[in-house]
């Protein structure tokens, strides 16, 4: 009897961790894929685990304990559908940024089903068949071993690019089959006979591929309604959808378009503004997202011999080129796709490139921030030839720059200045810093126009006269003055791996766009630093001291309070440190997803 119970406890931990991982990845497809979503997910998940544990203490389950894990099936399906349709229910389109306050509220609600069941089952497991409390330490140990096993298996399955639907059905089978056997030992033939039937019906009537296609069509039709969905490819990091929309080849991920071909106008402008700085560039390295169009445009020029593309998802380009439309394949002769981590690639290719472009979306993300730090800039410089040029894209403003955008530009400028001797600005909503130790980079539109004209067949890409509009002198002076004035009053803004100022400033921009309360809180904490936390500690210390001096409670009551506060503070600190470690991991190694 006790071994059957221990087996079920192991299964509870096993399935709950698999469910959490799959729902975690689905959650990030909907909620922007940044660290705000990370904290919202885990805090709400653990709250509902606590609520489930409280319910488990109040409610006595009237079925056998061995049948309890079956609650995971409806809970998972309910939570999966709640996450999938959360934008629809909250009235936020896929092309809109999810407001911070709504993100917190919606994530709090949609994370309840599986978490409630997990907490409920854990409390039930801590009682024997007569309702007496048994060893909590042993229960927790078995549940943790099950979670570890489930975590290892789901990680392996995701690394082998199995779909979430396939993993869920396999995990469901691994959950239900042992339970059916346990019930059979108890001679509950009716129930034990139904389990295999339910498994077979579910597995064969609703195939994983059909579930995946329904999921993909939902995303595609919400982001690109009327487009022609063609299929998907999966990497360890995420799932990508592809197809055609308005005669353009489109790739979707993280709830947005991440590649558009042909993207002629934008790619041509970037080609002109960068190659006009380094007109004799033969080897070009392009890093970032939505960069394939830039690479294909540069490949049209005879002077450019080799173009290397690196995405922050190492498997993205190798997987994309397997399903690449045949009409584009002739354009790939000059293009290389190493499929490596960007930082590792730069460190292993010193003095290799004439021109390096860094083109990432302006999202508040630890993964993206690692490509804008001082440490990364040193890697950029190392990979450039002595007269090489680096071009770094960032958020600016067309006619107006708020304080948050000024902070972003100022921090990046100072960070680049610590590595490169010369910095040139290309102004605008999509601004660029051109950085190099080479003295010939220029902000003169006329000089740059003539340089671009000197490139063979450059007129096919963009008219050299258009380069004049890319570097307007008045806008350059205006934008640079804002950055320098801000730096004069705020000297410590350098963006590093350990002090990610740029990440903070992007969070402030995100908060200003999406959440008034969040922005006020974040701004207040930014301005006041550790002071609010120190005040809370001081208040607690004062009240605790008064309490001890007056001695108004019995010794036993004081001990209970101390124990409760110790457990609370341990949970608070441990999850905070876990999130910090996740941030450090992403900064050092890349995405955790």
C-alpha positions as CSV (number, residue, x, y, z in Angstrom):
1,X,0.0,0.0,0.0
2,X,2.7,2.5,1.0
3,X,4.8,1.7,-2.1
4,X,1.7,2.4,-4.3
5,X,1.4,5.8,-2.7
6,X,5.0,6.6,-3.1
7,X,4.8,5.7,-6.8
8,X,1.9,8.1,-7.2
9,X,3.8,10.9,-5.4
10,X,6.6,10.4,-7.8
11,X,4.2,10.7,-10.8
12,X,2.8,13.9,-9.3
13,X,6.2,15.5,-9.4
14,X,7.0,14.0,-12.7
15,X,3.9,15.3,-14.6
16,X,3.7,18.6,-12.8
17,X,7.2,19.6,-13.9
18,X,6.6,18.5,-17.5
19,X,3.3,20.5,-17.5
20,X,5.0,23.5,-16.1
21,X,7.7,23.5,-18.7
22,X,5.3,23.1,-21.7
23,X,2.9,25.8,-20.3
24,X,5.9,28.0,-19.6
25,X,7.0,28.0,-23.3
26,X,3.4,28.5,-24.4
27,X,3.0,31.4,-22.0
28,X,6.1,33.2,-23.5
29,X,4.7,33.0,-27.0
30,X,1.7,35.1,-25.8
31,X,3.4,37.4,-23.2
32,X,6.3,39.0,-25.1
33,X,9.0,36.5,-24.1
34,X,10.8,38.8,-21.7
35,X,11.8,38.6,-18.0
36,X,8.7,40.4,-16.8
37,X,6.7,37.5,-18.1
38,X,9.2,35.2,-16.4
39,X,8.6,36.7,-13.0
40,X,4.8,37.0,-13.6
41,X,4.7,33.3,-14.5
42,X,6.6,31.9,-11.5
43,X,5.1,34.2,-8.9
44,X,1.5,33.4,-10.0
45,X,2.3,29.7,-10.3
46,X,3.6,29.5,-6.8
47,X,0.7,31.5,-5.4
48,X,-1.7,29.0,-6.8
49,X,0.4,26.1,-5.5
50,X,0.0,27.6,-2.0
51,X,-3.7,28.1,-2.6
52,X,-4.0,24.4,-3.7
53,X,-2.1,23.3,-0.6
54,X,-4.6,25.2,1.6
55,X,-7.5,23.6,-0.2
56,X,-5.9,20.2,0.3
57,X,-5.9,20.8,4.0
58,X,-9.6,21.8,4.1
59,X,-11.0,19.3,1.6
60,X,-11.1,15.5,2.0
61,X,-10.9,13.8,-1.4
62,X,-13.5,11.1,-1.7
63,X,-11.8,8.9,-4.4
64,X,-8.7,6.8,-3.8
65,X,-5.4,8.6,-3.7
66,X,-4.1,6.7,-6.7
67,X,-6.8,8.3,-8.9
68,X,-6.0,11.9,-7.9
69,X,-3.3,12.6,-10.5
70,X,-6.0,12.3,-13.2
71,X,-7.0,15.8,-12.1
72,X,-3.9,17.0,-14.1
73,X,-5.6,16.2,-17.4
74,X,-8.5,18.6,-17.3
75,X,-6.4,21.2,-15.4
76,X,-3.7,21.1,-18.1
77,X,-6.2,21.4,-20.9
78,X,-8.0,24.2,-19.2
79,X,-4.8,26.2,-18.5
80,X,-3.5,25.5,-22.0
81,X,-6.6,27.0,-23.6
82,X,-6.7,29.9,-21.1
83,X,-3.1,30.9,-22.1
84,X,-3.8,30.4,-25.8
85,X,-6.8,32.7,-25.8
86,X,-5.6,35.2,-23.2
87,X,-5.0,37.9,-25.7
88,X,-8.4,37.4,-27.2
89,X,-10.2,37.5,-23.8
90,X,-8.2,40.6,-22.7
91,X,-8.9,42.5,-26.0
92,X,-5.2,42.8,-26.9
93,X,-4.2,42.1,-30.5
94,X,-1.1,40.1,-31.3
95,X,0.6,43.0,-32.9
96,X,0.2,45.1,-29.7
97,X,2.6,45.1,-26.7
98,X,1.0,43.4,-23.7
99,X,0.4,46.0,-21.0
100,X,2.3,45.3,-17.8
101,X,-0.7,45.5,-15.4
102,X,-2.9,43.3,-17.7
103,X,0.0,40.9,-18.0
104,X,0.2,40.5,-14.3
105,X,-3.6,40.1,-13.9
106,X,-4.1,37.7,-16.8
107,X,-1.0,35.6,-15.9
108,X,-2.3,35.4,-12.3
109,X,-5.6,34.0,-13.5
110,X,-4.5,31.6,-16.3
111,X,-1.8,30.0,-14.2
112,X,-4.3,28.7,-11.6
113,X,-5.5,25.2,-12.8
114,X,-2.3,23.0,-12.8
115,X,-0.8,24.9,-9.8
116,X,-3.9,24.4,-7.8
117,X,-3.9,20.7,-8.5
118,X,-0.2,20.4,-7.7
119,X,-0.6,22.0,-4.3
120,X,-3.8,20.1,-3.5
121,X,-2.2,16.7,-4.3
122,X,0.9,17.5,-2.3
123,X,-1.2,18.1,0.8
124,X,-3.3,15.0,0.2
125,X,-0.1,13.0,-0.1
126,X,0.9,14.1,3.4
127,X,-1.9,12.1,4.9
128,X,-2.4,8.4,5.3
129,X,-5.6,6.5,4.6
130,X,-6.9,7.4,8.1
131,X,-6.2,11.2,7.6
132,X,-3.1,11.2,9.8
133,X,-0.1,13.4,8.8
134,X,2.9,11.4,7.6
135,X,6.5,12.3,6.9
136,X,6.4,15.6,4.9
137,X,10.2,15.3,4.2
138,X,9.8,11.9,2.5
139,X,6.8,13.1,0.4
140,X,8.8,16.2,-0.7
141,X,11.8,14.1,-1.5
142,X,9.8,11.7,-3.7
143,X,8.0,14.6,-5.4
144,X,11.3,16.4,-6.1
145,X,12.8,13.2,-7.6
146,X,9.8,12.9,-9.8
147,X,10.1,16.6,-10.8
148,X,13.8,16.1,-11.6
149,X,13.1,13.1,-13.8
150,X,10.3,14.9,-15.6
151,X,12.5,18.0,-16.1
152,X,15.3,15.9,-17.6
153,X,13.0,14.1,-20.0
154,X,11.1,17.2,-21.1
155,X,14.4,19.0,-21.7
156,X,15.7,16.1,-23.7
157,X,12.5,15.9,-25.8
158,X,12.5,19.6,-26.5
159,X,16.2,19.5,-27.5
160,X,15.2,16.8,-30.0
161,X,12.6,19.3,-31.3
162,X,9.5,17.2,-30.4
163,X,6.4,19.4,-30.4
164,X,4.6,20.3,-27.1
165,X,1.6,18.3,-28.2
166,X,3.7,15.1,-28.7
167,X,5.4,15.6,-25.3
168,X,2.2,16.2,-23.5
169,X,0.5,13.0,-24.9
170,X,3.6,10.9,-24.1
171,X,3.7,12.4,-20.5
172,X,-0.1,11.7,-20.2
173,X,0.5,8.1,-21.1
174,X,3.4,7.8,-18.6
175,X,1.1,9.3,-16.0
176,X,-2.0,7.2,-16.6
177,X,-0.6,3.8,-17.4
178,X,1.0,3.2,-14.0
179,X,-2.1,4.5,-12.3
180,X,-4.2,2.0,-14.3
181,X,-1.9,-0.8,-13.1
182,X,-2.2,0.3,-9.5
183,X,-5.9,0.4,-9.7
184,X,-5.9,-3.1,-11.2
185,X,-4.0,-4.4,-8.3
186,X,-6.8,-3.1,-6.1
187,X,-9.2,-5.1,-8.3
188,X,-11.1,-1.9,-9.5
189,X,-11.6,-3.5,-12.9
190,X,-14.1,-1.0,-14.2
191,X,-11.9,2.0,-13.7
192,X,-8.7,0.2,-14.7
193,X,-10.3,-1.0,-17.9
194,X,-11.4,2.6,-18.7
195,X,-7.9,4.0,-18.5
196,X,-6.4,2.2,-21.5
197,X,-9.5,2.9,-23.5
198,X,-9.3,6.7,-22.7
199,X,-5.7,6.7,-23.6
200,X,-6.3,5.0,-26.9
201,X,-9.2,7.3,-27.8
202,X,-7.2,10.4,-26.9
203,X,-4.1,9.3,-28.7
204,X,-5.6,8.1,-31.9
205,X,-8.7,10.3,-32.4
206,X,-6.8,13.5,-31.8
207,X,-3.3,13.0,-33.3
208,X,-0.5,15.3,-32.1
209,X,0.0,16.6,-35.6
210,X,-3.6,17.8,-35.8
211,X,-3.4,19.5,-32.4
212,X,-0.2,21.2,-33.6
213,X,-1.7,22.4,-36.8
214,X,-4.8,23.9,-35.0
215,X,-2.4,25.7,-32.6
216,X,-0.3,27.0,-35.5
217,X,-3.3,28.2,-37.5
218,X,-4.7,30.1,-34.5
219,X,-1.4,32.1,-34.2
220,X,-1.0,32.6,-37.9
221,X,-4.6,33.8,-38.5
222,X,-4.4,36.2,-35.6
223,X,-1.1,37.8,-36.7
224,X,-1.5,37.6,-40.5
225,X,-5.2,37.2,-41.3
226,X,-5.7,36.2,-44.9
227,X,-2.2,34.9,-45.4
228,X,-1.3,31.4,-46.7
229,X,0.1,29.3,-43.9
230,X,2.5,26.7,-45.2
231,X,4.0,25.0,-42.1
232,X,6.4,25.2,-39.2
233,X,9.8,24.3,-38.1
234,X,11.0,23.8,-34.5
235,X,14.3,24.6,-32.7
236,X,15.3,24.0,-29.1
237,X,14.3,27.6,-28.4
238,X,10.9,27.9,-29.9
239,X,8.5,27.1,-32.7
240,X,8.5,29.1,-36.0
241,X,5.6,29.4,-38.5
242,X,6.1,30.3,-42.1
243,X,4.0,31.1,-45.2
244,X,3.0,33.8,-47.6
245,X,1.3,37.1,-46.9
246,X,0.7,39.8,-49.6
247,X,3.3,38.1,-51.9
248,X,6.0,38.1,-49.2
249,X,7.5,35.1,-47.4
250,X,6.9,35.5,-43.7
251,X,8.3,33.8,-40.6
252,X,6.5,34.2,-37.2
253,X,7.6,33.5,-33.7
254,X,7.0,34.9,-30.2
255,X,3.7,36.3,-31.4
256,X,5.2,38.5,-34.1
257,X,6.8,38.6,-37.5
258,X,10.5,37.8,-37.3
259,X,11.4,37.6,-41.0
260,X,10.0,39.2,-44.1
261,X,11.2,38.6,-47.7
262,X,11.7,40.5,-49.8
263,X,12.0,43.4,-47.5
264,X,13.6,45.6,-50.2
265,X,13.3,49.1,-48.9
266,X,14.5,48.5,-45.3
267,X,17.3,46.2,-46.4
268,X,18.5,48.6,-49.1
269,X,18.7,51.5,-46.6
270,X,20.7,49.5,-44.1
271,X,23.0,48.2,-46.9
272,X,23.6,51.8,-48.0
273,X,24.1,53.4,-44.6
274,X,26.7,50.7,-43.6
275,X,28.6,50.1,-46.8
276,X,28.9,53.8,-47.4
277,X,31.1,53.8,-44.3
278,X,33.1,50.8,-45.5
279,X,32.8,50.7,-49.3
280,X,35.6,48.2,-49.8
281,X,34.1,45.6,-47.4
282,X,34.5,42.1,-48.7
283,X,33.7,40.0,-45.6
284,X,30.5,41.0,-43.8
285,X,29.1,39.6,-40.5
286,X,25.4,40.3,-39.7
287,X,24.1,39.5,-36.2
288,X,20.5,39.6,-35.0
289,X,17.0,39.1,-36.1
290,X,15.2,40.0,-39.4
291,X,18.6,40.1,-41.1
292,X,18.2,37.7,-44.0
293,X,16.9,40.4,-46.3
294,X,19.9,42.5,-45.5
295,X,22.3,39.7,-46.3
296,X,20.5,38.9,-49.6
297,X,20.6,42.6,-50.6
298,X,24.4,42.9,-49.8
299,X,25.0,39.6,-51.7
300,X,23.9,41.4,-55.0
301,X,27.0,43.6,-54.9
302,X,30.1,42.0,-56.6
303,X,32.5,43.6,-54.1
304,X,31.0,41.7,-51.2
305,X,32.5,38.2,-51.4
306,X,31.2,36.6,-48.2
307,X,28.3,37.3,-45.8
308,X,27.9,35.4,-42.5
309,X,24.6,35.4,-40.7
310,X,24.2,34.6,-37.0
311,X,20.8,34.6,-35.2
312,X,20.4,34.6,-31.4
313,X,18.7,31.2,-32.0
314,X,21.6,29.1,-33.3
315,X,19.3,26.6,-35.1
316,X,17.1,29.2,-36.8
317,X,18.9,29.6,-40.1
318,X,19.9,26.0,-40.6
319,X,16.2,25.0,-40.0
320,X,14.9,27.9,-42.2
321,X,17.1,27.0,-45.2
322,X,15.7,23.5,-45.2
323,X,12.3,24.8,-46.1
324,X,13.6,27.8,-48.1
325,X,11.5,28.8,-51.2
326,X,13.3,27.6,-54.3
327,X,13.1,31.1,-55.8
328,X,15.6,32.4,-53.2
329,X,18.1,29.6,-53.3
330,X,20.2,31.1,-56.0
331,X,20.9,34.1,-53.8
332,X,22.5,32.0,-51.0
333,X,25.8,31.3,-52.7
334,X,27.7,34.0,-50.8
335,X,25.9,33.4,-47.5
336,X,27.3,31.3,-44.7
337,X,25.3,30.1,-41.6
338,X,27.6,28.7,-38.9
339,X,24.8,28.0,-36.5
340,X,26.8,28.9,-33.4
341,X,26.4,31.1,-30.3
342,X,27.2,34.6,-31.4
343,X,29.7,35.3,-28.6
344,X,31.5,32.1,-29.1
345,X,31.7,32.7,-32.8
346,X,33.2,36.2,-32.4
347,X,35.8,35.0,-29.9
348,X,36.9,32.2,-32.3
349,X,37.3,34.5,-35.4
350,X,39.7,37.3,-34.6
351,X,40.7,39.9,-37.3
352,X,38.2,38.3,-39.8
353,X,35.6,40.9,-40.9
354,X,35.6,44.3,-42.7
355,X,32.1,45.1,-41.5
356,X,29.9,43.8,-38.7
357,X,26.2,44.7,-38.3
358,X,24.3,44.2,-35.0
359,X,20.5,44.3,-35.7
360,X,18.2,43.2,-32.8
361,X,14.7,44.3,-31.9
362,X,14.5,46.9,-29.1
363,X,12.8,44.5,-26.6
364,X,13.6,44.6,-22.9
365,X,15.3,41.2,-22.7
366,X,18.4,39.8,-21.0
367,X,19.2,37.8,-24.1
368,X,19.2,40.9,-26.3
369,X,21.0,43.0,-23.8
370,X,24.0,40.6,-23.9
371,X,24.7,41.9,-27.4
372,X,25.0,45.6,-26.3
373,X,27.4,45.3,-23.3
374,X,31.0,46.4,-23.0
375,X,32.1,42.7,-22.9
376,X,30.3,42.1,-26.2
377,X,31.9,45.2,-27.8
378,X,35.3,43.9,-27.0
379,X,34.4,40.7,-28.9
380,X,33.2,42.8,-31.8
381,X,36.4,44.7,-31.9
382,X,38.4,41.5,-31.7
383,X,36.6,40.0,-34.7
384,X,37.1,43.1,-36.8
385,X,40.1,43.8,-39.0
386,X,42.2,46.8,-38.0
387,X,40.3,49.1,-40.3
388,X,37.0,47.3,-39.7
389,X,33.7,49.0,-38.9
390,X,30.9,47.9,-36.6
391,X,27.3,49.2,-37.0
392,X,25.0,48.9,-34.0
393,X,21.2,49.5,-34.3
394,X,19.2,50.9,-31.4
395,X,16.0,52.9,-30.7
396,X,16.1,56.6,-31.4
397,X,13.4,59.1,-32.4
398,X,12.3,60.7,-35.6
399,X,11.5,64.2,-34.2
400,X,11.4,63.8,-30.4
401,X,13.3,61.8,-27.8
402,X,11.9,61.2,-24.4
403,X,14.2,60.7,-21.4
404,X,14.0,56.9,-21.6
405,X,15.2,56.9,-25.2
406,X,18.0,59.5,-24.4
407,X,19.2,57.2,-21.6
408,X,19.4,54.2,-24.1
409,X,21.4,56.2,-26.6
410,X,23.7,57.7,-23.9
411,X,24.4,54.4,-22.3
412,X,25.2,52.7,-25.6
413,X,27.4,55.6,-26.8
414,X,29.4,55.5,-23.6
415,X,29.7,51.7,-23.8
416,X,31.0,51.9,-27.3
417,X,33.3,54.7,-26.5
418,X,35.1,52.5,-24.0
419,X,36.0,50.1,-26.8
420,X,36.3,52.2,-30.0
421,X,38.1,55.5,-30.8
422,X,35.5,56.9,-33.3
423,X,31.7,56.9,-33.1
424,X,29.4,58.2,-35.8
425,X,25.6,58.5,-35.4
426,X,23.0,57.7,-38.1
427,X,19.9,59.4,-36.5
428,X,16.2,58.5,-36.8
429,X,13.6,56.2,-35.2
430,X,15.9,53.3,-36.1
431,X,19.2,54.9,-35.1
432,X,22.7,53.4,-35.7
433,X,26.1,54.0,-34.1
434,X,29.0,53.4,-36.5
435,X,32.0,52.5,-34.4
436,X,35.6,51.9,-35.4
437,X,39.3,52.7,-34.7
438,X,39.6,53.5,-38.3
439,X,39.7,57.3,-38.8
440,X,37.9,57.3,-42.2
441,X,34.4,56.8,-40.9
442,X,32.4,59.9,-41.5
443,X,29.1,61.7,-40.7
444,X,29.3,63.8,-43.9
445,X,26.4,62.9,-46.1
446,X,28.1,64.0,-49.3
447,X,31.3,62.0,-48.6
448,X,29.2,58.9,-47.8
449,X,27.0,59.4,-50.9
450,X,30.1,59.4,-53.1
451,X,31.6,56.3,-51.3
452,X,28.4,54.4,-51.9
453,X,28.4,55.5,-55.6
454,X,31.9,54.1,-56.0
455,X,30.7,50.6,-55.2
456,X,30.1,48.6,-58.4
457,X,26.3,48.2,-59.1
458,X,25.3,50.0,-55.9
459,X,22.7,51.9,-58.0
460,X,20.7,48.7,-58.2
461,X,20.4,48.7,-54.4
462,X,19.7,52.3,-53.7
463,X,20.2,55.6,-55.4
464,X,23.4,57.3,-54.0
465,X,21.4,60.5,-53.6
466,X,19.3,58.7,-51.0
467,X,22.3,58.3,-48.7
468,X,22.2,62.1,-48.3
469,X,18.8,61.7,-46.5
470,X,20.2,59.0,-44.2
471,X,22.7,61.3,-42.5
472,X,21.0,64.7,-42.0
473,X,23.5,67.0,-40.2
474,X,20.9,68.9,-38.1
475,X,19.4,65.7,-36.8
476,X,22.8,64.2,-36.0
477,X,23.9,67.3,-34.0
478,X,20.5,67.5,-32.2
479,X,20.5,63.8,-31.2
480,X,24.2,63.7,-30.2
481,X,23.8,66.9,-28.1
482,X,21.0,65.2,-26.1
483,X,23.3,62.2,-25.4
484,X,26.3,64.3,-24.4
485,X,24.3,66.6,-22.1
486,X,22.8,63.6,-20.4
487,X,26.2,62.0,-19.9
488,X,27.6,65.2,-18.4
489,X,25.0,64.9,-15.6
490,X,24.9,61.1,-15.3
491,X,28.5,59.8,-15.8
492,X,27.9,56.2,-14.7
493,X,25.8,54.6,-17.4
494,X,28.1,52.1,-19.0
495,X,26.2,48.9,-20.0
496,X,28.0,45.7,-18.8
497,X,27.1,42.1,-18.2
498,X,26.9,42.7,-14.4
499,X,25.4,46.2,-14.6
500,X,22.8,46.1,-17.4
501,X,21.9,49.8,-17.5
502,X,20.6,49.5,-21.1
503,X,18.3,46.7,-20.1
504,X,16.8,48.8,-17.3
505,X,16.3,51.7,-19.7
506,X,14.5,49.5,-22.2
507,X,12.3,48.3,-19.4
508,X,11.4,51.9,-18.6
509,X,10.5,52.5,-22.2
510,X,8.4,49.3,-22.2
511,X,6.7,50.4,-18.9
512,X,5.9,53.9,-20.3
513,X,4.3,52.3,-23.3
514,X,2.3,49.7,-21.5
515,X,1.7,50.4,-17.8
516,X,1.4,53.5,-15.7
517,X,1.6,51.8,-12.3
518,X,4.5,49.6,-13.4
519,X,6.4,52.5,-14.8
520,X,5.9,54.6,-11.7
521,X,7.1,51.7,-9.4
522,X,10.1,50.9,-11.6
523,X,11.1,54.6,-11.9
524,X,10.7,55.1,-8.1
525,X,12.9,52.0,-7.4
526,X,15.4,53.2,-10.0
527,X,15.8,56.6,-8.5
528,X,15.8,55.5,-4.8
529,X,17.9,52.3,-5.2
530,X,18.1,50.1,-2.1
531,X,16.5,52.7,0.1
532,X,12.9,51.3,0.1
533,X,14.2,47.8,1.0
534,X,16.4,49.1,3.8
535,X,13.4,51.0,5.2
536,X,11.3,47.8,5.2
537,X,14.1,46.0,7.1
538,X,14.4,48.9,9.5
539,X,10.7,49.0,10.2
540,X,10.6,45.2,10.8
541,X,13.6,45.6,13.2
542,X,12.0,48.4,15.2
543,X,8.7,46.6,15.6
544,X,10.5,43.3,16.5
545,X,12.6,45.1,19.1
546,X,9.6,46.8,20.7
547,X,7.9,43.4,20.8
548,X,10.8,41.7,22.5
549,X,11.2,44.5,25.1
550,X,7.6,44.6,26.1
551,X,7.2,40.9,26.0
552,X,3.4,41.0,25.5
553,X,3.1,37.5,24.0
554,X,3.9,34.1,25.4
555,X,7.2,32.5,24.4
556,X,5.5,29.8,22.3
557,X,3.6,32.4,20.2
558,X,6.9,34.2,19.6
559,X,8.4,31.0,18.4
560,X,5.6,30.3,16.0
561,X,5.8,33.8,14.6
562,X,9.5,33.6,14.1
563,X,9.2,30.2,12.3
564,X,6.5,31.6,10.0
565,X,8.5,34.7,9.1
566,X,11.6,32.6,8.6
567,X,9.8,30.3,6.1
568,X,8.2,33.3,4.4
569,X,11.6,35.2,4.0
570,X,13.3,32.0,2.8
571,X,10.8,31.6,0.0
572,X,11.0,35.3,-0.9
573,X,14.8,35.2,-1.1
574,X,15.1,31.9,-2.8
575,X,12.8,32.8,-5.7
576,X,14.5,36.2,-6.0
577,X,17.9,34.6,-6.2
578,X,16.5,32.0,-8.7
579,X,15.3,34.7,-11.0
580,X,18.7,36.5,-10.7
581,X,20.5,33.3,-11.6
582,X,18.3,32.9,-14.7
583,X,19.2,36.4,-15.7
584,X,22.9,35.7,-15.2
585,X,22.6,32.5,-17.2
586,X,21.0,34.2,-20.1
587,X,23.6,36.9,-20.1
588,X,26.4,34.4,-20.1
589,X,25.0,31.6,-22.3
590,X,21.9,32.9,-24.1
591,X,18.2,32.0,-23.9
592,X,16.9,29.6,-21.3
593,X,13.7,28.9,-23.4
